[in-house]
């Protein structure tokens, strides 16, 4: 499993592994590194918003190192 942005997002629910954008479950594309700092189909306009704190910042940096600074995109678009 790749690092995800989810644990560093203000919308993520640790207990259910869901979020405000995806209350029925986070899509596999995001679990595999899709960049949810930008809108993704079905997110209802809710995108990643970083939590405050050092751990969230470190998680974001690890994610960027793994998937690249631009992140992976979905829908047949390029990946970086």
Order of alpha helices (4+ residues) and beta strands (2+ residues): beta-beta-alpha-alpha
